[in-house]
Amino acid sequence: MLRNEIFPSIAARNIKGYRGAELFVREDGDEVEFVTVLRFDSMDAVKEFAGEDEGKPVIYSKAESLLTRMDTRSRHYRIAA
C-alpha cells in the first residue's frame, strides 16, 4: 500500500521541496515495525504536507486500520552531515 498508493499520492501533490520517501521494516517477535522517512527541503514544505501542526502524524485512513499502534507525534530532523 505504501509503495503502490501512499508514496505515489504524496509525490502527486507536487509539494515544492518534497524529496521522496523511504520505508524501513523491522520484525520484532510477532509484530512488524514500519518507519517511514519523508524528506523535505524546509519546514514550510513539511507544513504544506502535514498541515499547520507539523508534529501531528499524517496517517492515511486505509492504512490506519492495519496498524495496532502508532506514534502520537512526528519527529523532524535536520541533515547534519
N, C-alpha and C positions, 0 to 999 in steps of 0.2 A: 504494500500500500504506500509506504514512504517513497520508494523508488519510482513507482508507476503512476501515482496520483498526487501525493502531497508535495514532493520536491518539484515536480513539473508545474504544479499550480502556483507555487511560490515564485518560481522563475517567470511564469507568465504574467505576473503582476508588474514586471519591468520596474522594480524599485531601483532608483538610481543609487548606486553604492552597494547593491547586493552582489556578493562574490561567490555564492554557491553554498552547498551544504554537504555534510558528511554524516554517516551513520556508523556508530560504534556499537558492537553487540558483545555481551559477556554472559556466559552461562554461569549460574550460581545455584547449584543444587537443583531443585525442581522449578526454578524461575529463570527467566532470561531478562537481563537488563539491557535497555536501549538508551543510548545517549546520542542526541543529535546536536551537531555543531553547525550553526549558520554563521557565515562570515559576511560582515558589512564594513564599509569604509568609515562609518561615523555613527554616533548615537542618533543623529537625525534620521538616518536610514533605518536604524533599528525601530525608532518610533513610528516611522511610516509603515513598517511591517507589523509591529505589535500593538500600536496604539500609544496613547499618551502615557499609560502606565507600562513602561518598557519592562518592568520586572514581573508582570503577570504572564505566565506561560501561555503560549498560543497552541492549543490542542484542538485538532480537527475533530468534529463530532463523531465521525465514523471510527476514528482511532481511539477515542476516549473509552468507548465501551469495551475495547480489547485490553485495557490496562487495569491492573489490580491496584496500582497506586502511581502517583507522580509527584514530582517536586511542586511545592506551592509557589515558589518564586524562581524566576530565571536568573542566571548569573551571567555577567558580562565581563569580558577580559580584553585588555589591550595586548596586541602582539608586541613583545619587548625585544625580541632578537630574531 
